[in-house]
Amino acid sequence: MTDSNEILITSDASGSLWSCCAWDPKAGTNLMTYKGGGAANPHALSFIKNEFIITGDSSKPLLHIWPVNSQEQIQGTRLVTPGKISSLAISPDGNYCVASSAEIIYIWQICSGRLLAALSLHYQNVTSLKFIDDGSHFVSAGIDGKVLVWNLGLSITQSNHHQVAPLYTFSDHALPVTDVHIGKGALRAYLVSVSLDRTCRIYDLSSGTQLLNLVFQESLSSVTMDHLDTKVYCGSTEGNIFEFNLQAPPRMREYHLNADDSKKKFSGHKGHVTCLSISLDGISMVSGGVDENVILWHIPSKQVIQTLSHKGSITNAFFTLAPKCMFEPETTLHLIVNNFKRMTDKNDENQVVEIMVDQYDTTGDDVSDREYVCQIQPQGVSDVSETLAELEQLREENRILKRKNKQLYEYGVKKILNFK
């Protein structure tokens, strides 16, 4: 398989056969299983740089990490958390892990294991965490009905005495928020949330305003959108999946779906629809439910393509591009990760961060395929003034060079054009 092929990642609440599994969605065959991590919680399975899989254990305060090309976990690192992880998200650059335990959101730096922040503005358990596609912000939703949009940079630089405020706080839902979805476009994207109060609310992240409130006849448990952000798919607690077209939105801000709208649904699950995902081509959809089945749908015809049976309630199911090295077991994948700390330490000046770099010669040509581990030791407070002085000196030299470069440019133009 190449990197253009899609695979399907699933997990169930039993964890008896595997912690999570990779499938070929076309053939319905098992490609790779990842074992030894117990059962993964809902919304607690993610990728790190598309090379590692990380899950939150449903029975222990632990995180588990596997290379995508190995069934065995990474050895020598034990990621112990302050409590059982209810949901987690990894930043797109693979540097930060955001995870929730009960109502508190923790942010770790993966390479050093430092606990950078503990956010506690939810009043009840957090149910979902999602990053926007540029990694600058993330979204949290909880049983308290709140949806919060956080600035990652501000969150990890918060003071010990001051709780950072979210960029947006949406408190429109009357009952627990069960799932959220973020479209493409960074802070210009749509944010969609669903709740047991039967509403699906669509927000504009650029302005923080609510664009549309869809009221269904059934409580909602999951949501996703196609990759063009033109259609919304909402899974219900009754086992149905509803489709709503955003290309012809209603004129009013609150729209109650009628009987004709309710006919545009996918029926196949018995009980809660726990997760939804759309393929890149927009033709297929995968859904998981408490009935222990993962169903692949043909969207245009709303017909079932195939059903993948599991041993427990489906906790995670989504499409993703197949990593290049997934089927190359001889390839060694490197991940710099340290044991996660359980307390923040803003005064820790002795942290060592390891980074993987390639060896280059003085001409900039790559002379070796080997990777070297470099340790970067942050300087102490006593060296800050010296560092600032060096920085100012470099800025002054840069200004001088820019001025000389401008003079050379003007002189060359005059000579070329024979100006006097």
ABEGO torsion letter per residue (X at the ends): XBAABBBBBBBBAAGAABABBBBBAAAGBBABBBBGAEBBBBGABBBBGGABBBBBBAABBBBBBBBAABABBBBGBBBBBABBBABBBBBAAGABBBBBBEABBBBBBAAAGBBABBBBABABBBABBBBBAAGABBBBBBAAGBBBBBBAAAAAABBAABBBBBABBBAABABBBABBBBBBGEAABBBBBBBAAGBBBBBBAAAGBBABBBBBABBBABBBBBAAGABBBBBBAAGBBBBBBAABBBABABBBBBAAAAABBBBABBEBBABBBBBAAGABBBBBBAAGBBBBBBAAAGBBABBBBBABBBABBBBBBBBAAAABAABBBBBBBBBBBABBBAABAABBBBBBBBBBBAAGBBABABBBBBBBBBBBAAAAAAAAAAAAAAAAAAAAAAAAAAAAAAAAAAAAAGBX
